[in-house]
Amino acid sequence: MSDNSKANRSVFVAGATGAVGRQLLPMLVTAGYEVFGTTRDPGKTAQIEAMGARSVLVDVFHRSALIAAVGEAHPDVIIHQLTDLTAADFAANDRLRVVGTRNLVDAAKAVGVRRMIAQRLAIVYAQKNGPATEQDPLADETPAVRDTVKGVRALEAAVAELPEGVILRYGLFYGPGTWHSKIGPFADAVRRAERPAGQGSSSFIQVEDAARAAMRAIDWPPGVFNIVDDDPAAGTEWLPVFATAIGAPAPPEGQFNGYEQGASNAKVRQELGWKPLYPTWREGFRTALD
């Protein structure tokens, strides 16, 4: 796509001040898009504007207000990066996936926006031998993630109602502002040796790579794509490396969240030519946690 065509297109980023949004907005602005970024916190509008985007103060749970906000912006593309994990409240995040996504899709329909790019998780595939592909089933019957899977399914079904829905199934984020960084509750628990290393396999993605994929997906075909690095690994492999990177003691071994299932990025690599800047968490934990 030429710079001129980008300059004539607008992107509405829902969840502009989250970990991915803070990386994504400057990328979009630099690429020449007109960018709108949402927040429900009046104290964060200046942050959005400092990144070169136009701030939109709206709560996605207020359906009529959201429809009005999308109508005023009238974007070409909506990028759904909404999360609610500041207090590690997974029920709140599941509600956001269901109700927030429903309202955002209804707003897109009301205004005539055809294309939406939405994030979800790649870690809730049903367990199998080897990395999961986009065709593999989710862990609907696993009690530990049953509610999360319901939220994920609701999100994907809603986005699929649009003519050009793109689903990015992200691996576990690491890097600045994420759960896996040098500061925050997870790092604190690892430093206290309260986070045992389990056998479940996980896939990771550095937050900058996640944002780059969201921007590139503006021109991808509709569909579902795993956005993960090249190196799914068991907790017994990755957690000791994370602990070393943050100066923590070696974690105890134990069974923790044994439902985890790593994923493959073969589809997006082979069909779309995407590849991560950080191909493995082994290097990324050392160089890109903050």
C-alpha positions in Angstrom: 0.0 0.0 0.0 1.3 3.5 -0.9 1.9 6.2 1.6 -0.8 8.3 -0.1 -3.4 5.5 0.3 -2.6 5.2 3.9 -3.0 8.9 4.4 -6.5 8.6 3.1 -7.5 5.9 5.5 -8.5 6.1 9.1 -8.1 3.6 11.9 -10.1 3.5 15.1 -8.2 1.8 17.9 -10.4 0.6 20.8 -8.2 0.2 23.8 -5.5 2.7 22.8 -3.7 2.9 26.1 -3.2 -0.8 26.8 0.1 -2.5 26.3 -0.4 -3.2 22.6 -2.2 0.1 22.0 0.7 2.1 23.3 3.0 0.4 20.8 0.4 0.4 18.0 -0.7 4.1 17.9 2.8 5.6 17.1 3.3 2.9 14.4 0.0 3.8 12.7 0.7 7.5 12.9 4.2 7.1 11.5 2.8 4.9 8.6 0.5 7.8 7.6 -2.9 6.7 8.9 -5.4 9.0 10.5 -5.7 7.4 13.9 -8.4 7.6 16.6 -7.7 6.0 20.0 -10.3 5.3 22.7 -10.0 5.4 26.5 -12.6 5.6 29.2 -10.2 7.5 31.5 -10.2 11.3 31.0 -6.7 11.3 32.5 -5.4 9.3 29.5 -6.6 11.5 26.6 -3.4 13.5 26.7 -1.4 10.4 26.4 -3.2 9.4 23.2 -2.8 12.8 21.7 0.9 12.9 22.6 1.3 9.8 20.3 -0.2 11.8 17.4 -3.7 10.3 17.5 -7.1 11.8 18.1 -8.4 10.8 21.5 -12.0 9.4 21.9 -13.3 9.4 25.4 -15.9 6.6 25.6 -16.8 3.5 27.6 -17.4 0.5 25.3 -20.1 -0.8 27.7 -22.2 2.3 26.8 -23.5 1.1 23.5 -25.2 4.3 22.3 -22.2 6.4 23.2 -19.9 4.0 21.4 -22.0 4.0 18.3 -22.0 7.8 18.3 -18.2 7.9 18.7 -17.5 5.5 15.9 -20.0 7.4 13.7 -18.2 10.6 14.4 -14.9 9.1 13.5 -16.3 7.1 10.6 -13.1 5.0 10.3 -12.1 2.6 7.5 -10.8 0.0 10.0 -11.5 -0.7 13.7 -8.8 -2.4 15.7 -10.1 -4.1 18.8 -7.4 -4.1 21.5 -9.7 -4.0 24.5 -8.6 -5.7 27.7 -9.4 -5.3 31.4 -6.5 -6.9 33.3 -5.1 -4.1 35.4 -6.3 -5.9 38.6 -5.8 -9.4 37.2 -9.6 -9.6 37.0 -10.2 -12.3 34.4 -14.0 -12.2 34.9 -14.0 -8.5 34.0 -11.8 -9.3 30.9 -14.2 -12.0 29.8 -17.1 -9.6 30.2 -15.2 -7.1 28.0 -14.7 -9.8 25.4 -18.4 -10.5 25.3 -20.3 -7.2 25.9 -17.6 -4.8 24.7 -17.0 -6.7 21.5 -20.8 -7.0 20.9 -21.1 -3.2 21.2 -18.1 -2.5 19.0 -19.4 -4.8 16.3 -22.8 -3.2 16.5 -21.2 0.2 16.2 -19.2 -0.9 13.1 -22.4 -2.2 11.5 -24.3 1.0 12.3 -21.7 3.1 10.6 -20.9 0.8 7.7 -17.3 -0.2 8.8 -16.6 -3.5 7.0 -13.2 -4.4 8.5 -12.3 -5.2 12.2 -9.1 -6.6 13.6 -9.6 -8.2 17.0 -7.2 -9.7 19.5 -7.8 -12.9 21.5 -5.8 -15.7 23.1 -3.8 -18.5 21.5 -3.3 -20.3 24.8 -6.8 -21.9 25.1 -6.5 -24.6 22.5 -7.3 -28.1 23.7 -4.2 -30.0 24.6 -2.5 -32.0 21.9 0.9 -33.3 21.0 2.8 -30.5 19.3 1.8 -26.9 18.6 -1.9 -26.1 17.9 -2.9 -24.7 14.5 -5.9 -22.4 13.8 -7.9 -25.5 12.8 -7.5 -27.2 16.2 -10.4 -27.2 18.8 -10.4 -25.0 21.8 -10.4 -26.2 25.4 -14.2 -25.9 26.0 -14.3 -28.8 28.4 -11.3 -27.7 30.6 -12.7 -26.2 33.8 -9.7 -23.9 34.4 -10.4 -22.0 31.1 -14.0 -22.8 30.3 -15.2 -19.2 31.0 -12.3 -17.7 29.0 -13.1 -20.0 26.1 -16.7 -18.8 26.2 -15.6 -15.2 26.0 -13.2 -16.0 23.2 -15.9 -17.8 21.2 -18.3 -14.9 21.7 -15.7 -12.4 20.5 -14.9 -14.4 17.4 -18.5 -15.0 16.5 -19.3 -11.3 16.8 -16.4 -10.2 14.7 -17.2 -12.8 12.0 -20.5 -11.0 11.4 -18.6 -8.3 9.6 -17.6 -8.7 6.0 -13.9 -8.4 6.8 -13.2 -9.8 10.3 -9.6 -10.6 11.2 -8.8 -12.5 14.4 -5.3 -12.4 15.9 -4.8 -15.2 18.3 -2.0 -13.8 20.4 0.5 -15.7 22.5 1.3 -14.6 26.0 2.6 -11.0 26.0 5.9 -10.1 27.4 7.6 -6.7 27.4 6.8 -3.2 28.8 3.4 -2.8 30.3 2.5 -6.6 30.1 2.0 -9.3 32.6 5.5 -10.8 31.8 7.7 -7.8 32.5 10.3 -6.9 35.1 7.8 -5.1 37.3 4.3 -6.1 38.4 2.4 -8.9 40.2 3.8 -11.8 38.2 7.4 -10.7 38.5 6.9 -10.1 42.2 5.5 -13.7 42.6 8.4 -15.2 40.8 10.8 -13.3 43.0 9.1 -14.7 46.1 9.3 -18.2 44.6 5.5 -18.4 44.6 5.1 -19.3 40.9 6.0 -23.0 40.3 7.2 -24.1 36.8 4.6 -26.5 35.3 4.6 -28.9 32.4 2.0 -27.0 30.3 3.3 -25.6 27.0 2.9 -21.9 26.3 3.5 -19.6 23.3 4.8 -16.1 23.7 4.8 -12.9 21.6 6.7 -9.7 22.4 4.3 -6.8 22.7 6.0 -4.8 19.8 5.5 -7.9 17.5 1.9 -8.0 18.6 1.4 -4.4 17.6 3.2 -4.8 14.3 0.9 -7.7 13.4 -2.2 -5.7 14.2 -1.0 -2.9 11.8 -0.1 -5.3 9.1 -3.5 -7.0 9.5 -5.1 -3.9 8.0 -4.2 -5.4 4.7 -4.6 -9.1 5.5 -7.5 -11.3 4.2 -10.3 -12.1 6.6 -9.6 -15.1 8.8 -8.0 -16.4 12.0 -4.2 -16.2 12.6 -2.0 -17.3 15.4 0.4 -14.5 16.3 3.0 -16.2 18.4 6.8 -16.6 18.3 8.6 -19.7 16.9 9.3 -21.4 20.2 6.4 -22.8 22.3 7.8 -24.3 25.5 6.8 -25.8 28.8 6.9 -23.8 32.0 9.9 -25.8 33.2 11.8 -24.4 30.2 10.7 -20.7 30.1 10.0 -19.8 33.7 13.7 -20.3 34.9 14.8 -18.1 32.0 12.3 -15.5 33.0 13.4 -15.7 36.6 17.1 -15.2 35.6 16.2 -12.2 33.5 14.5 -10.4 36.4 17.1 -11.4 39.0 14.9 -13.9 40.8 15.7 -17.3 42.3 15.1 -20.4 40.3 11.3 -21.3 40.5 10.1 -24.4 42.2 8.8 -27.1 40.0 5.1 -28.1 40.2 1.9 -28.4 38.3 0.6 -25.0 37.5 -2.2 -24.3 35.0 -1.7 -27.6 33.3 -4.2 -26.7 30.5 -1.7 -24.5 28.6 -1.1 -25.4 25.0 1.4 -23.9 22.6 0.5 -22.7 19.1 2.1 -22.6 15.7 2.6 -19.5 13.6 3.1 -21.5 10.3 0.0 -20.2 8.7 0.7 -16.5 9.0 4.4 -17.1 8.1 3.6 -19.2 5.0 0.5 -17.4 3.7 1.3 -13.8 4.6 5.0 -13.6 5.1 4.8 -12.4 8.7 7.6 -13.2 11.1 8.4 -11.9 14.6 11.2 -9.5 15.3 11.7 -11.7 18.4 11.6 -15.3 17.1 12.0 -16.7 20.6 11.3 -15.7 24.1 14.8 -17.1 25.0 16.4 -14.0 23.6 13.4 -11.7 24.1 13.3 -12.3 27.9 17.0 -11.2 28.0 16.7 -8.1 25.8 13.0 -7.0 25.5 11.3 -7.3 28.9 11.3 -3.5 29.4 
